[in-house]
């Protein structure tokens, strides 16, 4: 079982943070290439990327659920339970891939035509999503293996996989977008195809390391078919709320960007600038969030409840420190960050103003996320779903009032981030403090 020392926490969280940083580099590099290619391609990749991430959260939610179940079984020293949760996750992700591929290929065209006012933009988004949907099949294997590594705390291999994805994506996107060497000029579709191929390569690496690595000797992933209906139900019980939680969070953000697109093309481009760089701030939060889930789940599996507050305090301290290191540029030199994805002087100034305004919300998120992930790691994922719904409801109402009713300028519209993060943090803390939640755990 993992130790609670700061160094041990960092060994788990740092590879996950670096992996998140690499994913941000992929987004920024794609944005930079497409920004030089055409404004339409840039806007379409940003908007369609949100749709893709929203659908991808189906896989992430189910895999996060299996990560928690596997980590709890590790705390119980139940190796067969780990393997059963692993195999169940793969079965569920295959079913999800079938359903989502049909959705993108058959239903998404009508959906985008209805939701997006700019029909040329809608057509471009669809061309991107139709190609990206093939990555769902790589995700079924990649996220299943990744969940096992996260549950055991072996996050370095996840980092190496992210490096493979990043390097291959950047090279392929550059060649395919602009048509260099043997590749034809594909623009937006080239970026989509490059990302899909890169994810397949990352999946193959993860699969190879599990097939031939040492972990297969510790947990019987391949020895026999141990998946069963009971385990599928347990994975679903933990994973389904996380699935809907992710869908709700990203769907609401997608609605937010649809409303911004309706404000005007300039407002959409400026907000996409923020979105690409905003994910830099999420790097330590997501890294320590994943570590929180693993630590909490393992120590709850071992019934060591006294360790939980210590885990929370140490991860919160590390989160704040790393947030200051990674995102101080949003306050001190935001113009430099914006120039990474956009060269237009007016849009740089407006984007920089927004980055400064929202920088404080990230610290709030870093602190509150630990409480939120504690609930998730305990397996009480229905509670995290409720908390997510409450926070997104406040967020959506605030966004509607600012955009549709008050017709506020864009920099004030982005204040809704404070509404979301404060609500999420306070609701999570209230649950942990006011409810005797440890007695509800069945471990």
Secondary structure, 3 states (H helix, E strand, C coil): CCCCCHHHHHHHHHHHHHHHHHHHHHHHHHHHHHHHHCHHHHHHHHHHHHHHHHHHHHHHHHHHHHHHHHHHHHHHCCHHHHHHHHHHHHHHHHHHHHHHHHHHHHHHHHHHHHHCCCHHHHHHHHHHHHHHHHHHHHHHHHHHHHHHHHHHCCCHHHHHHHHHHHHHHHHHHHHHHHCCCCCCCCHHHHHHHHHHHHHHHHHHHHHHHHHHCCHHHHCCCCCCCCCCHHHHHHHHHHHHHHHHHHHHHHHHHHHHHHHHHHHCHHHHHHHHHHHHHHHHHHHHHHHHHHHHHHHHHHHHHCCCHHHHHHHHHHHHHHHHHHHHHHHCHHHHCHHHHHCCCCCCHHHHHHHHHHHHHHHHHHHHHHHHHHHHHHHHHCCCHHHHHHHHHHHHHHHHHHHHHHHHHCCCCHHHHCCHHHHHHHHHHHHHHHHHHHCCHHHHCCC
